[in-house]
Amino acid sequence: MSLLGNLVSQVARSAMDPEDAQRNPVNQRMTPRRTGGLGDILGSVLGGNSNQARDYNPQRYERQTDNNFGLDDILGGLTGGGQRGGMTSSSGGLGDILGSVLGGGQRSRGGFGGGKGMLVAALLPMVLSWIQRNGGLSGALSKITGMGYDNQARSWLSNNEDNDNLDPNEVNRLFDENEIQQVAAQTGANDTEVRQGLAELLPEVMNQLTPNGNLDNENEANQEIDQIVSQLSSRLGSLK
């Protein structure tokens, strides 16, 4: 059963939407700010549009088996069941789907390209790898709370309140500057958009990994992260 299936599939749909680059273009001037809920970057991607089956609800935890997230299902509504950007349409786990989306973007544009949907898709591996490197779900939360973000972390686990997101100006305390610059170069986004996206995506990933508002399902969450990162590594090469 998948914890991140709803989030990953909605991001993938947005990333592969041919209208995303026009509706949610990157490299736009914006003022970095600490947001609540889905925030500015993530909210623009998951807020819902005519090509999405439904608006994304961060407090509705829908578990589905991984094989319900075939790439055909994600691309079907956008491409009429055809293939796009030289991608091979196939079923697979969430990492395979995300890897196919990012890999297709690389091959067709010489970089990920697209709009904010592709930016968030490119940030997902970065967030998941960071959680994995820091000891999984509980280790990552311990690091975050140890840095003084206790109240914010509690909101991410809560089922009854919106995420109190990170300050994008402090994202460098968690994420490596080289990784930030790499995603900016790959997606065409500016540094501010990458930092804002990370400040909103990490809390929402934590939110989805803790549907009971605690760490009771930590083993399941860590196994899912490991599986997604492994599948992505097979598709895109080793993650840093």
Rosetta silent file (secondary structure, phi, psi, omega in degrees, C-alpha in Angstrom):
SEQUENCE: MSLLGNLVSQVARSAMDPEDAQRNPVNQRMTPRRTGGLGDILGSVLGGNSNQARDYNPQRYERQTDNNFGLDDILGGLTGGGQRGGMTSSSGGLGDILGSVLGGGQRSRGGFGGGKGMLVAALLPMVLSWIQRNGGLSGALSKITGMGYDNQARSWLSNNEDNDNLDPNEVNRLFDENEIQQVAAQTGANDTEVRQGLAELLPEVMNQLTPNGNLDNENEANQEIDQIVSQLSSRLGSLK
SCORE:     score description
SCORE:     0.000 S_00000001
   1 L     0.000  141.007 -172.715    0.000    0.000    0.000 S_00000001
   2 E  -102.945  133.417  175.265    1.326    3.391   -0.925 S_00000001
   3 L   -87.172  -36.103 -174.464    1.601    6.428    1.359 S_00000001
   4 L  -100.038    6.537 -175.084    2.923    8.823   -1.275 S_00000001
   5 H   -58.515  -44.052 -178.242    0.852    7.562   -4.203 S_00000001
   6 H   -64.434  -44.907 -179.435   -1.625   10.437   -4.246 S_00000001
   7 H   -64.375  -50.583 -176.497    1.099   13.082   -4.055 S_00000001
   8 H   -63.591  -43.114 -177.332    3.411   11.505   -6.630 S_00000001
   9 H   -67.388  -36.922  178.518    0.651   10.756   -9.137 S_00000001
  10 H   -69.582  -39.199  176.764   -0.787   14.277   -8.934 S_00000001
  11 H   -64.091  -42.582  179.565    2.661   15.833   -9.357 S_00000001
  12 H   -61.992  -41.571  177.490    3.340   13.551  -12.321 S_00000001
  13 H   -60.515  -44.417  179.964    0.059   14.546  -13.954 S_00000001
  14 H   -65.392  -42.320 -178.036    0.892   18.213  -13.552 S_00000001
  15 H   -62.473  -35.481 -177.067    4.444   17.758  -14.799 S_00000001
  16 H   -93.319    1.037  176.387    3.276   16.025  -17.981 S_00000001
  17 L   -69.489  119.162 -177.830    0.411   18.437  -18.650 S_00000001
  18 L   -62.385  -16.612 -179.918    1.344   20.188  -21.922 S_00000001
  19 L   -93.738   -3.004 -174.364   -0.289   23.371  -20.611 S_00000001
  20 H   -63.737  -39.390 -178.293    1.682   23.468  -17.366 S_00000001
  21 H   -64.472  -30.613  177.877    4.535   25.559  -18.777 S_00000001
  22 H   -83.044  -38.437 -176.469    2.060   28.215  -19.882 S_00000001
  23 H   -78.021  -39.602 -177.351   -0.174   28.089  -16.809 S_00000001
  24 L  -129.405   65.687 -176.755    2.590   27.768  -14.208 S_00000001
  25 L   -67.578  152.539  175.482    5.818   28.991  -15.826 S_00000001
  26 L   -96.757  178.370 -177.796    9.110   28.901  -13.960 S_00000001
  27 L    60.180   42.182  177.194   11.805   31.565  -13.708 S_00000001
  28 L  -105.578  147.467  178.579    9.252   34.096  -12.530 S_00000001
  29 L   -68.922  131.563  177.599    9.995   36.863  -10.078 S_00000001
  30 L  -150.747  155.529  177.601    8.668   36.049   -6.625 S_00000001
  31 L   -97.083  119.445  179.377    9.231   37.095   -3.041 S_00000001
  32 L   -64.034  136.290 -179.371   10.359   34.180   -0.843 S_00000001
  33 L  -153.318  154.924  175.763    8.092   33.781    2.161 S_00000001
  34 L   -81.236  120.068 -173.884    7.137   31.311    4.840 S_00000001
  35 L  -109.765  173.926  173.491    3.778   29.907    3.822 S_00000001
  36 E  -121.229  160.206  179.775    1.062   27.692    5.294 S_00000001
  37 L    67.060 -138.129  178.465   -0.740   24.724    3.790 S_00000001
  38 L   -76.793  -22.164  175.787    0.446   23.793    0.316 S_00000001
  39 L    80.716 -158.280 -172.103    1.915   27.259   -0.133 S_00000001
  40 L   -85.306  -57.411 -178.219    2.822   29.091   -3.324 S_00000001
  41 H   -70.570  -53.678 -177.751    4.788   26.680   -5.525 S_00000001
  42 H   -65.440  -37.556  178.738    3.198   23.426   -4.353 S_00000001
  43 H   -64.057  -35.939  179.414   -0.249   24.998   -4.223 S_00000001
  44 H   -68.495  -27.964 -179.290    0.008   26.138   -7.845 S_00000001
  45 H   -83.860  -39.132 -172.955    0.850   22.575   -8.894 S_00000001
  46 H  -103.409    5.481 -176.888   -1.667   20.680   -6.746 S_00000001
  47 L   -70.381  -13.668  176.831   -4.512   23.178   -6.681 S_00000001
  48 L   100.550  142.696  175.795   -6.386   21.317   -9.383 S_00000001
  49 L  -157.473 -178.968 -173.034   -7.175   22.026  -13.026 S_00000001
  50 L   -64.017  -21.800 -178.806   -9.195   20.597  -15.862 S_00000001
  51 L   -92.949   -1.637  176.704   -6.654   17.859  -16.562 S_00000001
  52 L  -102.708  145.190 -176.656   -6.605   16.551  -13.007 S_00000001
  53 L   -64.893  -31.901 -177.825   -9.216   14.127  -11.769 S_00000001
  54 L  -164.636  161.296  174.575   -9.720   16.105   -8.574 S_00000001
  55 L   -66.556  147.618  178.115   -8.128   18.735   -6.414 S_00000001
  56 L   -79.470  128.968  178.356   -5.399   17.441   -4.158 S_00000001
  57 L  -113.079  108.937 -175.077   -6.441   17.348   -0.517 S_00000001
  58 L   -65.818  -14.703 -179.968   -3.401   17.203    1.791 S_00000001
  59 L  -109.690   17.387  171.404   -5.493   15.868    4.675 S_00000001
  60 L  -112.919  109.765 -174.017   -7.150   13.075    2.736 S_00000001
  61 L   -97.198  106.470 -176.506   -4.874   10.054    2.959 S_00000001
  62 L  -108.802  107.998  177.852   -5.683    7.646    0.153 S_00000001
  63 L   -90.017  133.453  176.354   -3.722    4.431    0.202 S_00000001
  64 E  -138.471  157.734  176.322   -3.624    2.435   -2.994 S_00000001
  65 L   -70.489  147.513 -176.468   -1.545   -0.458   -4.221 S_00000001
  66 H   -56.589  -34.782 -175.482    1.471    0.625   -6.249 S_00000001
  67 H   -74.345    0.580  171.765    0.273   -1.177   -9.354 S_00000001
  68 H   -84.321   -3.454 -177.661   -2.710    1.170   -9.502 S_00000001
  69 L  -110.220   55.877  177.239   -0.329    3.954  -10.533 S_00000001
  70 L   -69.818  147.842  178.144    0.541    2.847  -14.076 S_00000001
  71 H   -62.424  -31.386  176.253    2.175    5.437  -16.302 S_00000001
  72 H   -56.963  -43.100 -177.646   -0.576    4.766  -18.842 S_00000001
  73 H   -64.701  -39.810 -177.941   -3.160    6.036  -16.357 S_00000001
  74 H   -70.366  -42.614 -176.068   -1.209    9.219  -15.652 S_00000001
  75 H   -84.689  -20.095 -172.182   -0.479   10.046  -19.272 S_00000001
  76 H   -56.202  -47.012 -178.268   -3.723    8.805  -20.758 S_00000001
  77 H   -70.605  -18.671 -177.059   -5.819   11.870  -20.008 S_00000001
  78 H   -96.493  -29.397 -172.892   -3.099   14.206  -21.218 S_00000001
  79 H  -121.233    6.608 -179.256   -1.922   12.476  -24.383 S_00000001
  80 L    69.254   25.070  178.393   -4.922   10.456  -25.476 S_00000001
  81 L    87.895   -2.491 -179.373   -3.160    7.249  -24.535 S_00000001
  82 L   -87.570 -174.251  179.365   -0.171    7.956  -26.755 S_00000001
  83 L  -104.075  150.716 -175.383    3.467    8.424  -25.912 S_00000001
  84 L  -134.593  138.643  174.962    5.078   11.799  -25.419 S_00000001
  85 L    62.350   27.038  178.342    8.672   12.984  -25.557 S_00000001
  86 L    75.795   12.955 -178.267    9.994    9.548  -26.518 S_00000001
  87 L   -81.068  145.953  174.098    8.816    8.023  -23.264 S_00000001
  88 L   -94.057  122.438 -177.709    7.855    4.395  -23.039 S_00000001
  89 L   -83.456  123.336 -177.917    4.491    4.008  -21.366 S_00000001
  90 L  -156.745  161.010  177.213    4.487    1.202  -18.807 S_00000001
  91 L   -81.385  162.754  177.432    3.215    0.209  -15.409 S_00000001
  92 L   168.445 -175.157  177.557    5.403    0.274  -12.362 S_00000001
  93 L   -75.387  178.648 -176.649    6.024    1.621   -8.916 S_00000001
  94 H   -64.384  -37.075  177.762    5.975    5.265   -7.961 S_00000001
  95 H   -65.319  -37.344  176.504    9.707    5.644   -8.518 S_00000001
  96 H   -63.255  -42.264 -179.775    9.350    4.195  -12.015 S_00000001
  97 H   -64.319  -49.485 -179.842    6.572    6.658  -12.787 S_00000001
  98 H   -63.191  -41.137  178.096    8.480    9.634  -11.436 S_00000001
  99 H   -63.579  -37.222  178.153   11.643    8.477  -13.182 S_00000001
 100 H   -66.871  -40.156  178.339    9.786    8.144  -16.473 S_00000001
 101 H   -62.703  -48.614 -178.357    8.378   11.654  -16.141 S_00000001
 102 H   -70.328  -39.785  178.769   11.785   13.163  -15.378 S_00000001
 103 H   -64.582  -40.249  176.389   13.598   10.989  -17.896 S_00000001
 104 H   -63.400  -39.187  177.843   11.132   11.941  -20.629 S_00000001
 105 H   -65.005  -39.195  178.678   11.611   15.596  -19.800 S_00000001
 106 H   -63.843  -46.215 -174.971   15.388   15.254  -20.015 S_00000001
 107 H   -68.927  -36.042 -172.851   15.353   13.506  -23.366 S_00000001
 108 H   -85.584  -17.696 -173.796   12.825   15.779  -25.022 S_00000001
 109 H  -128.587   -0.857 -176.724   14.175   19.129  -23.839 S_00000001
 110 L    71.617   15.401 -177.279   17.857   18.687  -23.002 S_00000001
 111 L   173.333  169.162 -175.833   16.844   19.416  -19.404 S_00000001
 112 L   -65.015  -44.518  177.272   13.669   18.773  -17.449 S_00000001
 113 L    62.912 -159.508  179.461   11.985   21.951  -18.648 S_00000001
 114 L    79.532 -156.798 -178.565    8.240   22.446  -18.361 S_00000001
 115 L  -110.423 -151.238 -176.837    6.544   24.471  -15.663 S_00000001
 116 H   -68.434  -24.513  175.785    6.230   24.321  -11.905 S_00000001
 117 H   -61.724  -44.031  178.121    4.843   20.777  -12.111 S_00000001
 118 H   -69.232  -32.790  176.029    8.158   19.563  -13.530 S_00000001
 119 H   -60.913  -48.757 -179.807   10.003   21.611  -10.910 S_00000001
 120 H   -64.671  -38.041  176.338    8.170   19.842   -8.074 S_00000001
 121 H   -60.155  -38.121  179.106    8.729   16.489   -9.799 S_00000001
 122 H   -73.316  -25.965  179.414   12.457   17.250   -9.851 S_00000001
 123 H   -80.217  -24.858 -178.058   12.402   18.253   -6.169 S_00000001
 124 H   -58.252  -47.754  177.865   10.734   15.025   -4.998 S_00000001
 125 H   -60.679  -35.179  179.707   13.872   12.856   -5.411 S_00000001
 126 H   -64.598  -43.260  179.389   15.882   15.506   -3.577 S_00000001
 127 H   -67.867  -46.095 -178.206   13.480   15.519   -0.619 S_00000001
 128 H   -65.893  -38.567  177.890   13.177   11.732   -0.432 S_00000001
 129 H   -66.378  -35.904  178.358   16.938   11.247   -0.658 S_00000001
 130 H   -64.313  -43.957  177.843   17.439   13.789    2.128 S_00000001
 131 H   -61.014  -44.386 -179.214   15.043   11.881    4.407 S_00000001
 132 H   -62.170  -45.387 -178.209   16.808    8.627    3.554 S_00000001
 133 H   -65.388  -25.486 -177.077   20.290   10.057    4.212 S_00000001
 134 L   -97.208   21.349  172.594   19.222   11.385    7.592 S_00000001
 135 L    94.197   19.893  179.786   18.111    8.038    8.968 S_00000001
 136 H    82.803 -166.354 -171.395   14.607    7.720    7.592 S_00000001
 137 H   -58.525  -52.259 -177.357   11.438    9.297    8.909 S_00000001
 138 H   -69.102  -37.158  178.199   12.282    9.519   12.610 S_00000001
 139 H   -64.223  -41.907  179.229   15.895   10.531   11.965 S_00000001
 140 H   -65.475  -42.248  178.389   14.844   13.310    9.613 S_00000001
 141 H   -64.960  -38.027  177.796   12.258   14.583   12.077 S_00000001
 142 H   -62.823  -41.099  178.842   14.825   14.503   14.873 S_00000001
 143 H   -64.487  -43.091 -178.408   17.201   16.567   12.791 S_00000001
 144 H   -64.186  -46.141 -179.654   14.468   19.081   11.935 S_00000001
 145 H   -68.765  -33.384  178.294   13.306   19.471   15.528 S_00000001
 146 H   -66.929  -17.805  178.284   16.916   19.664   16.698 S_00000001
 147 L   -93.146    5.363  175.946   17.366   22.676   14.448 S_00000001
 148 L    97.984   11.532 -178.580   14.558   24.511   16.225 S_00000001
 149 L  -102.227   38.094 -175.507   11.622   23.657   13.962 S_00000001
 150 H   -58.917  -51.558 -176.509    9.623   21.784   16.619 S_00000001
 151 H   -63.734  -39.661  178.880    6.306   23.589   16.142 S_00000001
 152 H   -64.517  -45.351 -179.722    6.503   23.374   12.387 S_00000001
 153 H   -60.408  -37.998  178.159    7.268   19.647   12.457 S_00000001
 154 H   -62.031  -37.486  179.408    4.273   19.032   14.734 S_00000001
 155 H   -67.546  -31.326  179.676    1.997   20.699   12.204 S_00000001
 156 H   -68.174  -34.227  179.382    3.315   18.401    9.454 S_00000001
 157 H   -80.381  -22.538 -174.191    2.326   15.337   11.455 S_00000001
 158 L   -69.948  141.794  174.622   -1.049   16.735   12.487 S_00000001
 159 L   -91.191   -2.455 -171.323   -4.201   15.608   10.702 S_00000001
 160 L  -119.041    0.759  179.235   -6.109   18.677   11.861 S_00000001
 161 L  -139.880  155.452  179.069   -3.994   21.657   10.874 S_00000001
 162 L   -69.750  155.301  175.704   -2.288   23.009    7.786 S_00000001
 163 L   -61.571  134.158  168.152    1.443   22.645    7.354 S_00000001
 164 E   -95.774  100.969 -167.891    3.497   25.432    8.875 S_00000001
 165 L   -77.899  168.903  178.744    6.147   25.435    6.178 S_00000001
 166 L   -72.917  159.855  171.223    9.834   26.206    6.345 S_00000001
 167 L   -79.901  119.730 -178.239   11.286   29.616    5.627 S_00000001
 168 H   -59.692  -23.576  177.941   12.770   29.336    2.121 S_00000001
 169 H   -72.595  -10.698 -179.499   15.618   31.592    3.218 S_00000001
 170 H  -110.944    6.352 -177.347   16.666   28.853    5.670 S_00000001
 171 H   -59.884  -30.841  179.731   16.459   25.891    3.283 S_00000001
 172 H   -63.395  -15.367  175.461   20.250   25.832    2.993 S_00000001
 173 H   -69.140  -22.106 -177.782   20.375   24.601    6.575 S_00000001
 174 L  -109.947  -42.120 -172.022   18.950   21.318    5.287 S_00000001
 175 L  -110.604  144.434 -177.570   19.758   21.041    1.597 S_00000001
 176 L   -70.479  137.089 -179.084   23.084   21.339   -0.181 S_00000001
 177 H   -60.460  -36.185  179.130   23.566   24.450   -2.294 S_00000001
 178 H   -63.484  -37.874  177.682   24.959   22.399   -5.171 S_00000001
 179 H   -66.087  -40.378  178.502   21.767   20.331   -5.297 S_00000001
 180 H   -61.436  -45.344 -179.793   19.672   23.495   -5.333 S_00000001
 181 H   -66.418  -35.028  179.143   21.708   24.914   -8.207 S_00000001
 182 H   -64.796  -45.671  178.711   21.512   21.637  -10.098 S_00000001
 183 H   -63.863  -39.655  178.060   17.711   21.523   -9.949 S_00000001
 184 H   -60.143  -44.700 -179.308   17.552   25.181  -10.996 S_00000001
 185 H   -66.486  -38.039 -177.609   19.748   24.470  -14.021 S_00000001
 186 H   -71.376  -36.225 -172.611   17.792   21.339  -14.984 S_00000001
 187 H  -100.034  -13.665 -175.942   14.334   22.882  -14.723 S_00000001
 188 L    81.230    3.205  177.327   14.989   26.487  -15.760 S_00000001
 189 L   -78.158  159.181  174.992   13.612   27.678  -12.418 S_00000001
 190 L   -89.707  169.041 -176.123   15.385   30.379  -10.453 S_00000001
 191 H   -57.869  -39.455 -177.700   16.965   29.828   -7.044 S_00000001
 192 H   -62.499  -42.115  179.649   14.065   31.457   -5.226 S_00000001
 193 H   -66.072  -39.730  179.173   11.519   29.095   -6.793 S_00000001
 194 H   -63.549  -46.180 -179.319   13.637   26.039   -5.936 S_00000001
 195 H   -65.434  -41.766  178.173   14.004   27.118   -2.301 S_00000001
 196 H   -62.461  -42.208  178.767   10.309   27.984   -2.012 S_00000001
 197 H   -62.007  -43.757  178.302    9.403   24.612   -3.490 S_00000001
 198 H   -64.268  -40.227 -178.831   11.613   22.729   -1.049 S_00000001
 199 H   -63.458  -22.815 -179.712   10.254   24.722    1.895 S_00000001
 200 H  -102.456  -31.515 -176.270    6.739   23.543    0.978 S_00000001
 201 H   -75.740  -43.070  179.312    7.378   20.054   -0.408 S_00000001
 202 H   -55.904  -47.788  177.341    9.333   18.611    2.528 S_00000001
 203 H   -59.420  -39.316 -177.721    6.484   19.363    4.986 S_00000001
 204 H   -72.226  -34.851  174.016    3.895   17.837    2.653 S_00000001
 205 H   -62.189  -45.233  176.754    5.947   14.683    2.118 S_00000001
 206 H   -60.325  -40.035  178.491    6.229   14.349    5.910 S_00000001
 207 H   -59.228  -47.809 -177.324    2.487   14.926    6.175 S_00000001
 208 H   -70.592  -27.398  179.866    1.693   12.133    3.731 S_00000001
 209 H   -78.511  -10.055 -178.012    4.142    9.729    5.373 S_00000001
 210 L  -125.971   64.511 -175.602    2.368   10.102    8.749 S_00000001
 211 L   -64.651  -20.092  179.194   -1.347    9.529    8.047 S_00000001
 212 L   -95.291    3.416  179.176   -2.011    8.626   11.694 S_00000001
 213 L    77.523   15.679 -179.976   -0.347   11.777   12.993 S_00000001
 214 L  -153.435 -169.578 -176.990    2.555    9.828   14.546 S_00000001
 215 L  -101.275   21.251 -177.812    5.429    7.497   13.686 S_00000001
 216 L   -58.290  -32.244 -176.522    3.482    4.245   14.062 S_00000001
 217 L  -105.239   31.282 -176.001    4.004    3.385   10.388 S_00000001
 218 H   -58.732  -42.854 -179.374    7.675    4.429   10.221 S_00000001
 219 H   -59.991  -43.479  178.605    8.871    1.101    8.821 S_00000001
 220 H   -62.212  -44.094 -179.711    6.328    1.273    6.034 S_00000001
 221 H   -61.768  -45.736 -178.568    7.278    4.885    5.264 S_00000001
 222 H   -66.766  -37.290  177.298   10.998    4.131    5.138 S_00000001
 223 H   -63.994  -39.114  179.817   10.462    1.080    2.948 S_00000001
 224 H   -67.688  -41.570  176.898    8.437    3.154    0.511 S_00000001
 225 H   -60.312  -46.965 -179.282   11.118    5.865    0.392 S_00000001
 226 H   -59.353  -41.325 -178.561   13.820    3.239   -0.210 S_00000001
 227 H   -66.497  -44.655 -179.549   11.791    1.677   -2.995 S_00000001
 228 H   -63.971  -45.218 -179.872   11.101    4.973   -4.756 S_00000001
 229 H   -63.722  -39.580  178.699   14.737    6.106   -4.529 S_00000001
 230 H   -64.175  -44.492  178.616   15.929    2.722   -5.804 S_00000001
 231 H   -64.241  -40.410  177.331   13.535    2.822   -8.757 S_00000001
 232 H   -63.896  -40.696 -179.841   14.557    6.402   -9.526 S_00000001
 233 H   -61.073  -38.801  178.855   18.224    5.461   -9.346 S_00000001
 234 H   -65.445  -35.117 -178.316   17.658    2.742  -11.921 S_00000001
 235 H   -80.756  -40.593 -168.663   15.945    5.221  -14.230 S_00000001
 236 H  -116.258   -1.717 -175.817   18.099    8.311  -13.759 S_00000001
 237 L    96.746  175.147 -175.199   21.388    7.119  -12.294 S_00000001
 238 L   -63.170  135.572  175.175   22.666    7.370   -8.748 S_00000001
 239 L   -87.631  144.422  179.655   21.089   10.027   -6.563 S_00000001
 240 L   -77.118    0.000    0.000   23.399   12.162   -4.481 S_00000001
